[in-house]
Amino acid sequence: MLKPQVMEQLKKIVGAENFATGAQELICYGYDATQMEFLPDCVVHPADANEVSQILKLANVEKFPVFPRGAGSGFTGGALPKGGGVVLVTTRMNKILRIDTDNLVAEVEPGVVTEQFQIEVEKLGLFYPPDPASLKFSTLGGNVAECAGGPRAVKYGVTKDFVMGLEVVVPTGEIIRTGGETVKGVVGYDLTKLLCGSEGTLGIITKIIFKLLPYPAAKKTMLTVFDSIDGAAQAVSTIIKGKIIPTTLEFMDHATLTCVDRRFNLGLPAEGRAVLLIEVDGDPDLIEKQAGAIHDLIQPLGLVQFRVAKNAAESEELWRVRRLVSPSLRDVNPDKFNEDIVVPRSKVPDVIRKIEVIQQRYDIPIVNFGHAGDGNIHVNIMIDKSQAGQEEKAHQAIKEVFQAALDLGGTMSGEHGVGLAKQPYIPLELSAEQIGVMQGIKRALDPNNILNPGKMFPA
Amino acid sequence: MLKPQVMEQLKKIVGAENFATGAQELICYGYDATQMEFLPDCVVHPADANEVSQILKLANVEKFPVFPRGAGSGFTGGALPKGGGVVLVTTRMNKILRIDTDNLVAEVEPGVVTEQFQIEVEKLGLFYPPDPASLKFSTLGGNVAECAGGPRAVKYGVTKDFVMGLEVVVPTGEIIRTGGETVKGVVGYDLTKLLCGSEGTLGIITKIIFKLLPYPAAKKTMLTVFDSIDGAAQAVSTIIKGKIIPTTLEFMDHATLTCVDRRFNLGLPAEGRAVLLIEVDGDPDLIEKQAGAIHDLIQPLGLVQFRVAKNAAESEELWRVRRLVSPSLRDVNPDKFNEDIVVPRSKVPDVIRKIEVIQQRYDIPIVNFGHAGDGNIHVNIMIDKSQAGQEEKAHQAIKEVFQAALDLGGTMSGEHGVGLAKQPYIPLELSAEQIGVMQGIKRALDPNNILNPGKMFPA
């Protein structure tokens, strides 16, 4: 529990209207998209790096923990104030500072909502590709801290690939700049990428310099249905071996299709066992050619339907199948654990088969869909928590799913991060030596263990 | 000076035939592409990570410095054994372990020569874009340690952008894996990118996992001559604003053209003041269209010649202009300092103008060429060291060139690194706080300061 005089100092730093200790506020800033909740001692909404710096300097003197938070849309508890302390909300720092159309660079504050940023750059004919599912509410600072992904990562990469530089308040309170505005730059260690995906444990981001691209001239959406999982999974490798890198290659397994079709009656062919939603973008003539080539490449793989959207409205209609997945899942069971394993893309059929075995062993429905182009599969373990033993069984199944991904050369998280939820499983993926190096870096930057303590690594 | 019994232990680890103390060997492994030289105590050629680990563990017990080295082609002394110690050469670890055409991934040992790797992946229709000028002899391990760039970085990025994972022996001797084979992966800190460009100060790379791309179907080369530097520099921004990202946008200023033309008689138009060598790659129809669009975009900018290569032989002929630059420079003066500043690409005209002023102030010829597409300009300060005071003047001029790049939001090195050569200038670019964070990381990973000690940061 923070001392009253420390609370007073915090209130002075951010101003009374940006400081809260009321029960409502504490509850509002104590949850995220996991089902975990922890109450902080207080919530602060600093205006800039200077206030963040003062808060962290005070924290190092008074030894209280600080938990940075964007929109709180994380899936692993990375922003949750476990053990209590100060939640530091970045949403007041919400300005797009500049969009430089000459150098294809933008500078923003961390509290800008992802979609808002995309809308603004698109007005200028530019493109910020990362598209996490949360983009309508998640903040760019959170996206960077978690290294958010999304469907377009196949072609364009993840958030990290667009971060050129940062302004960061390090845990001891100093304000530093990392990286810069140039594509090349090799002076000193790459602190920028180290901060990306560090989940608020190594610094609080107060400004971000993003790389932008020209907005693609056109896009083409295809809904393809296969008579087997293997056919769909092979299609992914076949297309890429055919030298076409689509913007998205979204996969839905039979369980997913059943859920969606039962509820929304999309009229998918009865013999369909898996769907790939494929999108290509770029020059209009080129994508026309690519759509034809994709059809020819995947035709022999048990293709039972191939629909090409003729215009934006039809494209939206095809995307609807994918968008309806989440709302449909609750028909299977009321509670879900949404994991996001990744395997090398050619191993998608193997991991799906392994998950099938796990599903049968535990007798729990598991629904798989996701970003097959980069091997990133969302594994949804559907349970009813009100039934005794189901949650325990789910945790056992999750552990086996992680192990299956790791055995195939993958990772247990492609987008969601570690936070609190995956912390117990870290030793499955990282060796004691790897963890040792990472803990050494944490200690070097945060000697008093102020920033998001107890996260990422096993205590 | 290493104790004789320590030398004996090193000889035992790598085998007598892979251990050397003879004067010839010491001299051969004590220089690089700078004009600096330092003699090590001995040279070891380990076979694998296990031997590297044993060497570093011994180094931590006996407290001797270790200097990892690839081909020794570095421009800043990053591999030089200043102060003596052990040079650890990675060239025996020279196998391409696998090229995975399904997942567009390759795993290699660090001693593989860059061009050799490119040839092997191209045989399979794949593409490894980074193309440092040293590619015929530099090693991939060295490329990763320095984060090598090259002309194709405009479109494809630098070495770091293709490194997915590493096997690394950390300074204390533990062997760790970083990253992996998947595009997405957010478990733990990104040690992979931290190691890229760390210039052998944080670990010795013993395996590299690279991302590959499909080889572009076709390419088109254009030689464009402008009647002013400004025209050429504006052309760069204009093309990219026109939504075309060429593979290369190589720039040569008037001094460069004069050198090349005087020696090789290329028949460039007399009114030419700057050249852009432009290459686009991809779908044959698309690049045809892009070449036309580029012509139309740059026509109003003082274009005095526009030559498009019709075939590979003509393309080679156009590239000859660029390739002849280095051999021509010595006509200006016998000695050169080759710097590699970067500015945001729209600032190229400004930095060239500032360099012009510096040149006049110091009365030293300065020749500028390089990768204008990413704002990376090679600034060649041409002197005659035999003339008293020239070297001193050159160092003064270099410092002003760095400051000019920094004032325009750039960096003093895009590709060559810091090493020993740029160490004195680091405080121009990095703040004391930034340096403090980087030194903290170095200390955390290398508590006994074994690996490449005294490099990167001011002592």
Chai-1 contact restraints between the chains, C-beta under 6 A:
chainA,res_idxA,chainB,res_idxB,connection_type,confidence,min_distance_angstrom,max_distance_angstrom,comment,restraint_id
A,D102,B,S237,contact,1.0,0.0,6.0,A-B,restraint_1
A,D102,B,S346,contact,1.0,0.0,6.0,A-B,restraint_2
A,N103,B,P344,contact,1.0,0.0,6.0,A-B,restraint_3
A,N103,B,R345,contact,1.0,0.0,6.0,A-B,restraint_4
A,N103,B,S346,contact,1.0,0.0,6.0,A-B,restraint_5
A,C147,B,V186,contact,1.0,0.0,6.0,A-B,restraint_6
A,G149,B,K184,contact,1.0,0.0,6.0,A-B,restraint_7
A,V158,B,K184,contact,1.0,0.0,6.0,A-B,restraint_8
A,V170,B,V437,contact,1.0,0.0,6.0,A-B,restraint_9
A,E174,B,E433,contact,1.0,0.0,6.0,A-B,restraint_10
A,I176,B,E433,contact,1.0,0.0,6.0,A-B,restraint_11
A,I176,B,Q434,contact,1.0,0.0,6.0,A-B,restraint_12
A,G180,B,T411,contact,1.0,0.0,6.0,A-B,restraint_13
A,E181,B,P344,contact,1.0,0.0,6.0,A-B,restraint_14
A,E181,B,G409,contact,1.0,0.0,6.0,A-B,restraint_15
A,T182,B,V342,contact,1.0,0.0,6.0,A-B,restraint_16
A,T182,B,G375,contact,1.0,0.0,6.0,A-B,restraint_17
A,T182,B,G410,contact,1.0,0.0,6.0,A-B,restraint_18
A,T182,B,T411,contact,1.0,0.0,6.0,A-B,restraint_19
A,V183,B,D374,contact,1.0,0.0,6.0,A-B,restraint_20
A,K184,B,G149,contact,1.0,0.0,6.0,A-B,restraint_21
A,K184,B,V158,contact,1.0,0.0,6.0,A-B,restraint_22
A,K184,B,V342,contact,1.0,0.0,6.0,A-B,restraint_23
A,K184,B,D374,contact,1.0,0.0,6.0,A-B,restraint_24
A,K184,B,N376,contact,1.0,0.0,6.0,A-B,restraint_25
A,K184,B,G414,contact,1.0,0.0,6.0,A-B,restraint_26
A,G185,B,T411,contact,1.0,0.0,6.0,A-B,restraint_27
A,V186,B,C147,contact,1.0,0.0,6.0,A-B,restraint_28
A,V186,B,G197,contact,1.0,0.0,6.0,A-B,restraint_29
A,V186,B,S413,contact,1.0,0.0,6.0,A-B,restraint_30
A,V186,B,G417,contact,1.0,0.0,6.0,A-B,restraint_31
A,V187,B,T411,contact,1.0,0.0,6.0,A-B,restraint_32
A,V187,B,S413,contact,1.0,0.0,6.0,A-B,restraint_33
A,V187,B,V418,contact,1.0,0.0,6.0,A-B,restraint_34
A,V187,B,E429,contact,1.0,0.0,6.0,A-B,restraint_35
A,G188,B,L430,contact,1.0,0.0,6.0,A-B,restraint_36
A,G188,B,M438,contact,1.0,0.0,6.0,A-B,restraint_37
A,Y189,B,L194,contact,1.0,0.0,6.0,A-B,restraint_38
A,Y189,B,S198,contact,1.0,0.0,6.0,A-B,restraint_39
A,Y189,B,M438,contact,1.0,0.0,6.0,A-B,restraint_40
A,D190,B,K193,contact,1.0,0.0,6.0,A-B,restraint_41
A,D190,B,L194,contact,1.0,0.0,6.0,A-B,restraint_42
A,D190,B,G197,contact,1.0,0.0,6.0,A-B,restraint_43
A,K193,B,D190,contact,1.0,0.0,6.0,A-B,restraint_44
A,K193,B,K193,contact,1.0,0.0,6.0,A-B,restraint_45
A,L194,B,D190,contact,1.0,0.0,6.0,A-B,restraint_46
A,L194,B,L194,contact,1.0,0.0,6.0,A-B,restraint_47
A,G197,B,V186,contact,1.0,0.0,6.0,A-B,restraint_48
A,G197,B,D190,contact,1.0,0.0,6.0,A-B,restraint_49
A,S198,B,Y189,contact,1.0,0.0,6.0,A-B,restraint_50
A,P214,B,K243,contact,1.0,0.0,6.0,A-B,restraint_51
A,S237,B,D102,contact,1.0,0.0,6.0,A-B,restraint_52
A,K243,B,P214,contact,1.0,0.0,6.0,A-B,restraint_53
A,D283,B,L286,contact,1.0,0.0,6.0,A-B,restraint_54
A,L286,B,D283,contact,1.0,0.0,6.0,A-B,restraint_55
A,L286,B,L286,contact,1.0,0.0,6.0,A-B,restraint_56
A,V342,B,T182,contact,1.0,0.0,6.0,A-B,restraint_57
A,V342,B,K184,contact,1.0,0.0,6.0,A-B,restraint_58
A,P344,B,N103,contact,1.0,0.0,6.0,A-B,restraint_59
A,P344,B,E181,contact,1.0,0.0,6.0,A-B,restraint_60
A,R345,B,N103,contact,1.0,0.0,6.0,A-B,restraint_61
A,S346,B,D102,contact,1.0,0.0,6.0,A-B,restraint_62
A,S346,B,N103,contact,1.0,0.0,6.0,A-B,restraint_63
A,D374,B,V183,contact,1.0,0.0,6.0,A-B,restraint_64
A,D374,B,K184,contact,1.0,0.0,6.0,A-B,restraint_65
A,G375,B,T182,contact,1.0,0.0,6.0,A-B,restraint_66
A,N376,B,K184,contact,1.0,0.0,6.0,A-B,restraint_67
A,G409,B,E181,contact,1.0,0.0,6.0,A-B,restraint_68
A,G410,B,T182,contact,1.0,0.0,6.0,A-B,restraint_69
A,T411,B,G180,contact,1.0,0.0,6.0,A-B,restraint_70
A,T411,B,T182,contact,1.0,0.0,6.0,A-B,restraint_71
A,T411,B,G185,contact,1.0,0.0,6.0,A-B,restraint_72
A,T411,B,V187,contact,1.0,0.0,6.0,A-B,restraint_73
A,S413,B,V186,contact,1.0,0.0,6.0,A-B,restraint_74
A,S413,B,V187,contact,1.0,0.0,6.0,A-B,restraint_75
A,G414,B,K184,contact,1.0,0.0,6.0,A-B,restraint_76
A,G417,B,V186,contact,1.0,0.0,6.0,A-B,restraint_77
A,V418,B,V187,contact,1.0,0.0,6.0,A-B,restraint_78
A,E429,B,V187,contact,1.0,0.0,6.0,A-B,restraint_79
A,L430,B,G188,contact,1.0,0.0,6.0,A-B,restraint_80
A,E433,B,E174,contact,1.0,0.0,6.0,A-B,restraint_81
A,E433,B,I176,contact,1.0,0.0,6.0,A-B,restraint_82
A,Q434,B,I176,contact,1.0,0.0,6.0,A-B,restraint_83
A,V437,B,V170,contact,1.0,0.0,6.0,A-B,restraint_84
A,M438,B,G188,contact,1.0,0.0,6.0,A-B,restraint_85
A,M438,B,Y189,contact,1.0,0.0,6.0,A-B,restraint_86
A,G440,B,A444,contact,1.0,0.0,6.0,A-B,restraint_87
A,I441,B,I441,contact,1.0,0.0,6.0,A-B,restraint_88
A,I441,B,A444,contact,1.0,0.0,6.0,A-B,restraint_89
A,A444,B,G440,contact,1.0,0.0,6.0,A-B,restraint_90
A,A444,B,I441,contact,1.0,0.0,6.0,A-B,restraint_91
A,A444,B,A444,contact,1.0,0.0,6.0,A-B,restraint_92
